[in-house]
Amino acid sequence: MRFLVTGSNGLVGSRVCALLEKGGHQVVGLGRGPQRTEEAYHYVACELTREQDVAAAIESIAPEVIIHPASMTEVDACERDPELAYAANVNATAAVARSARKLGAHLVHVSTDYVFDGEHGPYDEQALPNPRGVYAITKHMAEQVARTFVPGCAIARTAVVYGWPAAGRANFGAWLVGALEKGQRVNLFEDQFVSASFADSVAAMVAELGERKLGGIWNTCGAEVVDRVRFGRALCEVFGFDPGLITPVRMADMKLASPRPLRSGLKVDKARAQLRAQPLNLAESLTRFHAAWKAGRGTEEKKS
């Protein structure tokens, strides 16, 4: 099949492209700026907030399936600049979804657990969203836009995606490893519960939704809901870092620009029952993350 993947320079998008290409599909990546990866798939630079550019690019590619991970994910930045967040998360999704509808292409839209308020988590696919903050609101709106233009689309919700190598800005896991490796102290929330998700695993589930042209809402994330302190200490055990460098803090004590869900997390029963690519538990995710980190360090050392 012919796939188009937005945000192909990003953490999830780059991995989705690699998996689909390995699976023998034709893959075109769509992203902002020059291609950052060394993958062989075709790449088209496009500003997703410009609907005419998006429509022209997608029409020329004529994909059978569009996978749409691209979004503005910096929560506090979204709060400070709601117009940019709306353009990147809502307008861009509308542009992609309209093109998908015109071509009759299947759409997989990647969303987030932040569409929930975090008062009653973990959440299954039937739970009603109640977003708080600009990032959460725009991501929820993007879900509605995707379903409006492509009713049979898949909504793939994930959470706190991490992986190595990082793509663009450092993700939570890469940031944590970078700090602990240097012996720096880190503050982690002891009262925020999340489904931390290894990017490679997320990409495998998202790619499968595209390959099988599955629709509906799917929780494509890590299999365990843990607070960030527990995640950090588990990472220290796998990587051999000092867990004493982790300082537990409460979210209310931090001056954050945007609200964040506290008791969040996503239930993965549906993915476990119906997908070949299975959600990973924390131990397996961190083991794979560590292996990728070690392999990346070896590559960097050889280059230096």
C-alpha positions in Angstrom: 0.0 0.0 0.0 1.0 3.6 -0.4 1.2 5.5 2.9 1.6 9.1 3.8 3.0 9.9 7.3 2.9 13.4 8.6 5.5 14.6 11.1 7.9 12.0 9.7 10.8 13.8 11.4 9.2 13.3 14.7 9.5 10.6 17.4 6.5 8.5 16.4 6.3 9.5 12.7 9.9 8.6 11.9 9.4 5.1 13.5 6.1 4.6 11.7 7.9 5.3 8.4 10.7 2.9 9.1 8.3 0.1 10.1 6.0 0.6 7.0 9.0 0.7 4.7 10.4 -2.5 6.2 7.0 -4.1 5.7 7.2 -3.5 1.9 4.9 -0.5 1.6 5.5 2.7 -0.4 6.1 5.4 2.2 6.1 9.2 1.8 6.9 11.4 4.8 5.5 14.8 5.1 7.1 17.3 7.5 8.4 20.8 8.2 11.9 21.6 7.1 14.6 19.3 5.7 14.4 15.6 6.3 16.3 14.8 9.6 16.5 11.0 9.3 18.7 8.8 7.1 15.8 6.6 6.1 15.3 5.9 2.4 11.6 6.7 2.2 10.6 9.7 0.1 10.1 13.0 1.9 8.1 16.1 1.1 8.6 19.3 3.0 5.2 21.0 3.7 3.8 23.5 6.2 0.8 21.6 7.5 -1.1 24.7 8.6 -1.3 25.9 5.0 -4.3 23.9 3.7 -3.6 24.6 0.0 -0.1 23.3 0.3 -1.2 20.2 2.2 -4.0 19.5 -0.3 -1.6 19.8 -3.2 1.1 17.6 -1.6 -1.4 14.9 -0.6 -3.2 14.9 -4.0 0.2 14.5 -5.8 1.1 11.6 -3.5 -2.4 10.0 -3.6 -1.9 7.7 -0.6 -4.3 4.9 0.3 -3.6 5.5 4.0 -2.6 8.7 5.9 -1.1 8.4 9.4 -1.1 11.8 11.2 1.1 12.0 14.3 2.2 15.6 13.6 1.1 18.1 16.2 2.3 20.8 18.6 2.9 18.8 21.8 4.7 21.3 24.1 1.9 21.8 26.6 3.1 25.1 28.1 4.0 26.6 24.7 0.5 25.8 23.6 -0.9 27.7 26.6 1.2 30.7 25.8 0.4 30.8 22.1 -3.2 29.4 21.6 -3.3 30.7 18.0 -0.3 28.7 17.0 -1.6 25.6 18.9 -4.9 25.9 17.1 -3.2 26.2 13.7 -0.9 23.2 14.4 -3.3 20.9 16.1 -6.7 21.8 14.6 -6.2 23.5 11.3 -3.5 21.1 10.2 -5.7 18.1 11.1 -8.6 19.6 9.2 -6.4 20.0 6.1 -5.1 16.4 6.3 -8.6 15.0 7.0 -10.2 16.9 4.1 -7.6 15.6 1.7 -8.1 12.1 3.1 -11.9 12.4 2.5 -11.4 13.7 -1.0 -9.1 10.8 -1.9 -11.0 8.1 0.0 -7.9 7.4 2.0 -8.0 5.8 5.4 -6.9 8.1 8.2 -5.1 7.3 11.5 -5.0 10.3 13.7 -2.6 10.3 16.7 -4.0 11.9 19.9 -3.3 12.0 23.6 -4.5 11.1 27.1 -4.6 14.8 27.8 -8.1 14.9 26.3 -9.2 13.8 29.8 -9.2 15.9 33.0 -7.3 13.3 35.0 -9.8 13.0 37.8 -11.0 9.4 37.2 -8.2 7.6 35.3 -7.2 5.3 33.9 -9.5 5.7 31.0 -10.8 3.2 28.4 -11.9 4.1 24.8 -15.5 4.7 25.9 -14.7 7.4 28.5 -15.9 10.9 27.8 -13.1 13.5 27.3 -13.0 16.6 29.4 -9.9 18.5 28.2 -8.3 21.3 30.3 -5.8 23.7 28.9 -5.1 24.8 25.3 -3.1 21.8 24.3 -5.7 19.4 25.6 -8.6 21.4 24.0 -7.0 21.6 20.6 -6.1 17.9 20.6 -9.7 17.1 21.5 -10.9 19.4 18.7 -8.5 17.7 16.3 -10.1 14.3 17.2 -13.6 15.7 16.3 -12.3 17.2 13.1 -10.8 13.9 12.0 -14.0 12.0 12.8 -16.1 14.7 11.0 -14.3 14.5 7.7 -13.4 10.8 7.9 -16.0 9.0 10.0 -14.2 5.7 9.7 -10.9 7.0 10.8 -8.9 5.6 13.7 -8.1 7.8 16.7 -4.9 6.5 18.4 -4.5 7.9 21.9 -1.1 7.7 23.5 0.7 9.3 26.4 4.2 10.5 27.5 5.9 9.1 24.5 9.7 8.5 24.9 12.5 6.9 22.9 16.1 7.0 21.7 17.3 8.6 19.6 15.1 11.7 20.3 13.6 13.6 17.4 13.8 17.4 17.6 13.4 18.4 21.2 14.2 15.9 23.9 11.3 13.7 25.0 10.7 12.9 28.7 12.7 9.7 28.7 15.6 11.2 26.7 15.7 14.2 29.0 15.7 12.1 32.1 18.5 9.9 30.8 20.6 12.9 29.8 20.3 14.5 33.3 20.8 11.3 35.3 23.8 10.3 33.2 25.5 13.6 34.2 24.7 13.1 37.8 22.2 15.9 37.8 19.2 16.0 40.3 15.8 15.9 38.7 12.3 16.8 40.0 9.6 14.3 39.1 5.9 14.4 39.9 4.9 11.9 42.5 1.2 12.6 42.1 0.8 12.4 38.3 -0.1 9.0 37.0 0.6 8.3 33.3 0.8 5.5 30.7 4.4 6.2 29.7 4.8 4.9 26.2 7.9 3.6 24.3 7.9 5.2 20.9 8.8 2.1 19.0 5.8 0.3 20.5 3.5 3.1 19.8 4.6 3.2 16.2 4.0 -0.5 15.8 0.4 -0.2 17.0 -0.3 2.9 14.9 1.2 1.3 11.8 -1.0 -1.7 12.3 -4.1 0.5 12.5 -3.1 1.8 9.1 -2.2 -1.5 7.5 -5.4 -3.1 8.6 -7.5 0.1 8.0 -9.0 -0.2 11.4 -11.4 2.6 12.7 -12.6 3.8 16.0 -10.7 4.9 19.2 -7.7 2.9 20.3 -5.4 3.4 23.3 -1.9 2.8 21.8 0.3 3.4 24.8 2.3 1.7 27.6 0.5 -1.2 29.4 1.1 0.1 32.9 -0.1 3.3 34.6 2.7 4.6 36.9 3.5 7.9 38.6 6.6 9.7 37.2 8.7 9.0 40.3 8.2 5.3 39.9 9.0 5.5 36.2 12.2 7.4 37.0 13.3 4.9 39.7 12.6 2.0 37.4 14.6 3.7 34.7 17.5 4.1 37.1 17.5 0.4 37.9 17.6 -0.6 34.2 20.3 2.0 33.3 22.4 1.8 36.4 21.8 5.4 37.5 21.5 6.7 41.1 17.8 6.8 42.1 18.8 9.2 44.9 19.1 11.9 42.2 15.3 11.9 41.9 13.4 14.3 44.0 9.6 13.7 44.3 7.6 16.9 43.9 3.8 17.6 43.7 2.4 19.2 40.7 0.5 21.9 42.7 3.9 23.1 44.0 5.2 23.8 40.5 4.3 27.0 38.7 3.2 25.5 35.4 1.7 27.6 32.6 -0.9 24.9 31.6 -3.0 22.5 33.7 -2.1 18.8 33.4 -4.2 15.7 34.2 -3.1 14.1 37.5 -4.7 10.7 37.6 -4.6 9.9 34.0 -3.4 6.8 32.1 -5.2 4.7 29.5 -6.5 1.2 29.6 -5.2 -1.1 26.9 -7.6 -4.1 27.0 -8.8 -3.4 23.5 -5.4 -3.2 22.0 -4.3 -6.4 23.8 -7.3 -8.2 22.5 -7.3 -7.1 18.9 -3.9 -5.9 17.8 -0.9 -8.0 16.9 1.4 -5.3 18.1 1.0 -5.5 21.9 1.3 -2.8 24.5 4.5 -3.2 26.5 4.8 -3.3 30.2 7.2 -0.9 31.9 10.1 -3.4 32.4 10.1 -4.4 28.7 9.8 -0.9 27.5 12.7 0.3 29.6 14.8 -2.7 28.5 14.3 -1.8 24.9 14.8 1.9 25.6 18.1 1.0 27.3 19.2 -1.1 24.3 18.5 1.7 21.9 20.4 4.2 24.1 23.4 1.9 24.3 23.3 1.4 20.5 23.1 5.1 20.0 26.0 5.8 22.3 28.1 3.3 20.4 27.3 5.1 17.2 28.1 8.5 18.6 31.4 7.2 20.1 32.5 5.8 16.7 31.7 9.2 15.0 33.7 11.2 17.6 
